[in-house]
Every structure is written in structure tokens, then in C-alpha cells.
Amino acid sequence: MAYQKDEKTIAADIPIEVFQDFESQRKQRGQVKKTAVSAAIRLWVSLPEEIQARLLNKSLPETAFIELINQIVDDRIEAGRKVGRALRQGQKQKPGQKG
């Protein structure tokens, strides 16, 4: 891909195993390296500082990060269900009735 004026190049030395896993997965899924790395960096900058620190010092393994994401999703689904139940209960009441 051609460089755009509003882009910067980023380079880093990473463990060969991580690079090989990334390349294998990226190629298998037909992803563009530049786009995949950009998506990963956008995810990184959106993480809370505490989570970034724990990932950097390896006190939060990758599996724990996935579990954290799953918990966030589960919590949001449950919150949506609660709102849905409240809305359904509100619809069952006749106008002028108190809940």
C-alpha cells in the first residue's frame, strides 16, 4: 500500500513466534498487514492504562485478556436484557397505573 501524508511508519522488534503467528493468521484470513497492525494499535490505545500496564509486565496473560473481553460482553448483554425486561413490564401496565 502507498503511504499517505497523514500516516507514519512504525517498526518494532518482536519475538519471532509472535510474528509467525500473526503472519500465518493474517495470510489465512486474507488480511492486509498494514490494516491489521493499525487495528491492533487502535485496540491498544483504547485500553485502560491499568490493562496496558498488566499486559506490558505480563501479569495479565493473553487468555485472561480474552476472559476480560468476554466478561465485558456478557455484562453488556445482561444489562440489555434487564432493560428489555423493564420495558416489557412497563408495557404490561395500563396507562395511569403505578409500577
Secondary structure, DSSP 8 states (H G I E B T S, - for coil): ----TT---------HHHHHHHHHHHHHHT--HHHHHHHHHHHHHHS-HHHHHHHHTTSS-HHHHHHHHHHHHHHHHHHHHHHHHHHHHHHHS-TT---
